[in-house]
Structure formats: C-alpha cells, structure tokens
Amino acid sequence: MLVKRFADAKPYEAPNHRGVVGLRLQGWEEGGPTNQWLGYSQFLPGGGAGPDATPFEKVYLVIEGEMTVFVDGQETVLGPMDSCTIPPGEVREIVNRSNHVCKMVVVIPYPPKVSA
C-alpha cells in the first residue's frame, strides 16, 4: 500500500488549462498505481480547460462548486459529487462559470508504453 498525504501533493501543469492549480495525489511514483494517476484541480472563477481532445479517456468528479462541461454543442453543469467520463478523442471544454472555486478530482490513464 502506498499512502500519500495531501500536504505532500506536488503541483503539476496541465496543457491548455487556465486559472487552475493542479495537484498530483497519486501516480508517477514508485509503488503507486500502475494504470492511471489521480489529480486534484482547483479552478478559480472563469478558469477552465480546452477546447481540446486527448487520445485517452478522463473521468471528472466535482467535489465542491460547479463546472460547466461543453461537448458537441451541449453544455452540462456538474455539481458536488457529480461525475462524467470524457471518451478518447472527444472534444470538450470546461469552464467554472461561478464565483466560487471548483474543486475536482481527475482520473487519467498513463500514456501507452512505447516499445524499443
């Protein structure tokens, strides 16, 4: 078992994100998960990500606040304990339209290993 304390979480930069601080809770370390990593994102009012797509799926879980997710011209507002899966290749944009910080957990698989 690998225990990591929130106080020890390290920040990370996510491409095409704005107004956010991301912390890596689990992943990318010896003894950590082997299939995916776990991030914690704190989006300021007006903060967000995209529009863009990735070659892997993502799972978002809103812990506090709300996040608006745009996919295929439709918008969905996620509130506390709401979650969604974004499939590989799906273009999405997320925006915190509220005046409160949106706190989200993000689960993302590791990229495929490249054989030599």
C-alpha positions as CSV (number, residue, x, y, z in Angstrom):
1,M,0.0,0.0,0.0
2,L,1.2,3.5,-0.8
3,V,-0.2,6.3,1.3
4,K,0.3,9.8,0.2
5,R,-0.7,12.8,2.3
6,F,-2.5,15.8,0.8
7,A,0.2,18.0,2.4
8,D,2.8,16.3,0.3
9,A,0.9,16.5,-3.1
10,K,3.0,18.2,-5.8
11,P,1.6,20.7,-8.3
12,Y,1.6,20.0,-12.0
13,E,0.9,22.0,-15.1
14,A,-1.8,20.7,-17.5
15,P,-1.7,21.8,-21.1
16,N,-4.4,24.2,-22.3
17,H,-5.7,24.9,-18.8
18,R,-6.2,28.3,-17.3
19,G,-7.0,29.7,-13.8
20,V,-6.3,26.3,-12.2
21,V,-3.9,24.8,-9.7
22,G,-3.5,21.0,-10.2
23,L,-2.0,18.7,-7.5
24,R,-1.0,15.1,-8.2
25,L,-2.5,12.9,-5.5
26,Q,-1.3,9.5,-6.8
27,G,0.7,8.4,-9.7
28,W,4.0,8.6,-11.5
29,E,5.9,7.3,-8.4
30,E,7.4,4.0,-7.3
31,G,4.8,1.8,-5.7
32,G,1.9,4.0,-7.0
33,P,-0.9,3.0,-9.3
34,T,0.1,1.2,-12.4
35,N,-2.8,2.0,-14.8
36,Q,-3.8,5.6,-14.0
37,W,-3.0,8.7,-12.0
38,L,-5.2,10.9,-9.8
39,G,-5.2,14.6,-9.8
40,Y,-6.9,17.3,-7.8
41,S,-7.8,20.5,-9.7
42,Q,-8.8,23.8,-8.1
43,F,-10.4,26.1,-10.8
44,L,-10.8,29.8,-10.0
45,P,-13.9,31.6,-11.2
46,G,-13.6,31.8,-15.0
47,G,-10.9,29.1,-15.0
48,G,-11.2,26.1,-17.3
49,A,-9.6,23.9,-20.0
50,G,-9.9,23.3,-23.7
51,P,-11.5,23.1,-26.1
52,D,-9.4,20.1,-27.0
53,A,-9.4,16.3,-27.0
54,T,-6.9,13.7,-25.8
55,P,-6.2,10.2,-27.1
56,F,-7.2,8.8,-23.7
57,E,-10.4,8.9,-21.6
58,K,-10.7,11.1,-18.5
59,V,-13.0,11.0,-15.5
60,Y,-14.0,14.2,-13.7
61,L,-15.6,14.2,-10.2
62,V,-16.7,17.6,-8.8
63,I,-16.1,17.7,-5.1
64,E,-17.1,21.3,-4.4
65,G,-18.5,24.1,-6.6
66,E,-19.7,23.5,-10.1
67,M,-18.2,23.0,-13.5
68,T,-19.8,23.5,-16.9
69,V,-18.7,20.9,-19.5
70,F,-19.3,21.6,-23.2
71,V,-19.3,18.6,-25.6
72,D,-20.8,18.6,-29.2
73,G,-22.6,22.0,-28.7
74,Q,-24.3,20.9,-25.5
75,E,-23.5,22.1,-22.0
76,T,-23.8,20.2,-18.8
77,V,-23.3,21.6,-15.3
78,L,-21.7,19.3,-12.8
79,G,-22.2,20.0,-9.1
80,P,-20.8,18.3,-5.9
81,M,-20.4,14.6,-6.3
82,D,-21.5,14.7,-10.0
83,S,-19.0,13.0,-12.4
84,C,-18.6,12.4,-16.1
85,T,-16.4,10.4,-18.4
86,I,-14.8,12.0,-21.5
87,P,-14.0,9.3,-24.1
88,P,-10.8,9.3,-26.1
89,G,-10.9,11.8,-29.0
90,E,-14.0,13.7,-27.7
91,V,-13.6,17.5,-27.9
92,R,-14.5,19.1,-24.6
93,E,-14.3,22.4,-22.9
94,I,-14.8,23.0,-19.2
95,V,-15.4,26.4,-17.6
96,N,-16.1,27.4,-14.0
97,R,-18.9,30.0,-14.5
98,S,-19.5,30.5,-10.8
99,N,-17.9,32.9,-8.4
100,H,-16.6,30.0,-6.2
101,V,-13.6,27.8,-6.6
102,C,-14.5,24.5,-8.2
103,K,-12.6,21.5,-6.7
104,M,-12.4,18.4,-8.9
105,V,-10.7,15.0,-8.9
106,V,-9.5,13.8,-12.2
107,V,-8.5,10.2,-13.1
108,I,-6.4,9.8,-16.2
109,P,-4.6,6.7,-17.6
110,Y,-0.9,6.7,-18.2
111,P,0.1,7.0,-21.9
112,P,0.8,3.7,-23.6
113,K,4.4,2.4,-23.2
114,V,6.5,2.7,-26.4
115,S,8.5,-0.5,-27.2
116,A,12.1,0.0,-28.2
